[in-house]
């Protein structure tokens, strides 16, 4: 486990806008409680609470990856609009203590879904 610091900063802030995630016009998740995680020089990532996702459209996959700063990530595929989009979502179900805010949240690959901030 590594801790965020000056050489690898990680910040988590509340996104003041509504965030909508969709595939082919089907809304997968929509939330006014999204968190934006900014890590080092990477683009910010919105993490939406699971309570704001249509979990009936998600299927847990076998994929697991490890981040030395956040912990083990589990993945979901999206089954919607007659298609399956493999491993489109990741989640840290038991993140390291410094990242507990993102527990119970889902993050989406922007090249696999449409992510938009709406008024």
N, C-alpha and C positions, 0 to 999 in steps of 0.2 A: 504494500500500500504506500502510495506517495501522497504527500499533502500539497495542495495548491500553494503557490508562493510567488515571489517576484519573477522567478525564471519560468513559471508555468501558471499564470493566474487563471482562476475560474471564478466567475461571478454569476449569481442567480438573482434575477429581478422579476417582479411581477410585470407582465405585459399589460399595458393599460388598454389595449384594443381587443376586440373580439377576434379570435383566430378560428378559421374554418378550414377543415381538411376534407377534400373530396376526390373521388375517382370517377371519371366519366359522368359527372353530374350527380353522383350519389354521395351525400354527405356522410363521412365516416366519423367525424368528430367536430364539435363546435363548442367553444368555451370562452367565457369572459374571465376565467381564472388561470390562463396559461402562464407558465413561467418561461423566461428567456435565459438560457444558459450560454454564457460566452466563455470560451476556453481558449487561452493563449491567442494565437492569431487566426483561429478558425472562425468561420461565420457563426453568428448566433443561431441557436436551435431552440425552437418552441417545444416545451413539454406540456401536454394537455392532460388534465386529470382523467383517469379512467372513467369516472362517473359521467363525463361529458362525451364519451365515445359510444358508438353503437357496437358493443362487444359481440353482438350476434353476427356481425360481418367479419369478425377476426377469428383466426385459427392459429393456435400456438404452434410454432415450428420447433424443430429439434435444435436449431442453431443457438449457440451460446458463444459470446466473445468476452474478453476481459480487458478492462481499462485499468491501468495502475492507479488512476486518480478517483474513479467512480465505482469500480467493482465489476461484477459479472453482469452482462446484459443478456436478457432473453429476448426472443423475437416472435413476432406475429406476422402471418400472411393475411392479406385482405382477400375475402371472397365476396365480390360484388359485381353487379352489372354483367353477370355471366362469365367473369374472368377471375383467375387467382393471381394475385401479385405477391410473389414469394418474398418473405422477409422484408416487408415494407416498413415495419415498425419495430423499434427497440424500446426496452424498458429496463430500468434497474429496480428490481423488486426488493433487494436488500443491499442498497448502496453503502459505501463506506461512510462512516460517521460525518465527515465534512460535507457530504452530498445528500443527507437525509431528506432535504426538501423535495428532491425529484422522485422519491419513492411514491408509488401509486400513480405515476404519470407515464404518458406515452410520447415518444418522439417519432417523427415520420421522415423518411428519405424524400427530399424534395424532387428527386429525379423519378420517383415512382408515384407520387401523388401531387395534387394541386394544394398548395398551402397559401392562404390569403388572409391578410388582416383587413377586417371590415369595420365600418363605423358602428 
